[in-house]
Amino acid sequence: DAGVTQSPTHLIKTRGQQVTLRCSPKSGHDTVSWYQQALGQGPQFIFQYYEEEERQRGNFPDRFSGHQFPNYSSELNVNALLLGDSALYLCASSSRTEITYEQYFGPGTRLTVT
Amino acid sequence: AQSVTQPDIHITVSEGASLELRCNYSYGATPYLFWYVQSPGQGLQLLLKYFSGDTLVQGIKGFEAEFKRSQSSFNLRKPSVHWSDAAEYFCAVAPRAGSYQLTFGKGTKLSVIP
């Protein structure tokens, strides 16, 4: 059983460009959350998707948007990249039918903005 | 707004020694508390969680944590550290049991010397 997978592993972009990161949840999971982890910091919640809609959102600008597909996979899009967007982006999946409320994290995508 | 403080940025212990990592939270209602571990190049792995009930929680890999409401703390402990425990440890809080919007501390890096 594959866990949470993310692609790509690493990415280098230039300021002002746009980027799309992808996440496939753990088998059986229907909810996906995205987190940004800057160097030396803890992860910060960006948003959560369930039933193809954004359900919760953290304190991130509209440049950060997402999408969830019918197969529960998800994309994180960031427009007009800034140097400060350089970070490890983590995807976490969970199942709303499980009462453990445990989230399983992927290995992340390392984004570098130059 | 909820917040999590991990006072120790870096801790070094000898293999076989006991370990305690500190976590303090700020939240008005009953907190839902978690400890995660992150190894280099890996995603976050859940060690244990506290929702209610017994304030001493057992987790995986021999870890335990104690919830102390009076001190707003949720410290992680292990009686005997193994070299493989070297990693970064994050404490996190959720506003309610059904929320996946975790607020993380900045983490404590654990080094283990032989």
Interface residues (C-beta under 8 A of the other chain):
Chain A: V4 T31 S33 Y35 G40 Q41 G42 P43 Q44 F45 Q48 Q56 G58 L90 A92 S94 T100 Y101 E102 Q103 Y104 F105 G106 P107 G108
Chain B: V4 Y32 Y36 G41 Q42 G43 L44 Q45 L46 K49 F51 F90 A92 A94 A97 G98 S99 Y100 Q101 L102 T103 F104 G105 K106 G107
